[in-house]
Amino acid sequence: MFTSEPPPPLSTTAIIQSESTNNNNNMGEATATISTVHPDILLTHIFSRLDGSSLASASCTTTQLHSLSTQEHLWSNICKSTWQSTNDPRISHLISTFQNGPRSFFSDSFPLLSSNNLQSSPPPPPPASELISAIDIQYKNNVIYSKIEETQTTTNWFRCSPFRIDLLEPKDIIPTTIQNGKDICQDLNENLTLSWIIIDPIQRRSANLSSWKPVSVHRHWLTGEIQVRFATILKGSGNSHGDEEVLCGIIVGFGGCENGDVQVKEVSLQIEDMDGISLNGRDSLEILQAGIGSGERKNIVREERKEKYEEYLRMKREKEIMKLRREKRLDSLCGVLGTLVFTVICMMVYYH
């Protein structure tokens, strides 16, 4: 974790503008261009102050800027300043094995995973022996929880049991400085952010499963505990779900006030289908690996992600209604058949 705050980031526009204004004198002499600035000055005083999106944009302007902006130490610093969890030595080493190191990791993880529904179906990757999660939760841009979690995927227990990753034990609590007031649900909805990056060491790829901002915040009417949900909608996989959409849901639970501050009591990830049934580890691993390897990534605005989640809930309710109607028709049919059989038996006994 950095001990001092980095200088404020520059926009790409500022770099381009410097090309026409830098060293311009009052005598009408030729204007110096960005190419005349020494590379060390660009790296030290400009590129080191850019965020990832601006640095990527700057690399598309000129050949010189592209060459300078692809240096590994720049992207390594950006990753570490964006996600505190990437300061962990295990993650740093794993990121270094990506095709372009931290630049590839940022490209995979900064835009959120939008879909794993591919027009072309490439051969599925070999099953990963483990999945590594890098989780960072922030409140008003301050980290309140960060963790690395390794999940073994080769055991029969994992493949057959419902898929769920719990970061906290039942008795664990994480203290925060979030004040518990009557507007806390709205406060968390506006100021809480979460990044859940899942890494496949086999493919050397990663994906961010979070919606970044909450899609729903609810307080339990009895216990007063607050449940904050982040979500990504993906396509199902395998014979059991086909192309039906599934919900990749992340829950952050708050409760247990101490001195007026709420505490984090739950951080979990699970995947469930439209029937509300948790997928097993085998199907979940297949879906996640497809998303990590070939899924579409977008810088989706919050409203779009929330609308997609609400559309998923609407489709889920419609499916439940259709299921109830089918069951009602089946019950009616069984009742008619039962009555008919009973009548036939009574007539046979009577005439016998």
Disulfide bonds with the S-S distance in Angstrom:
none
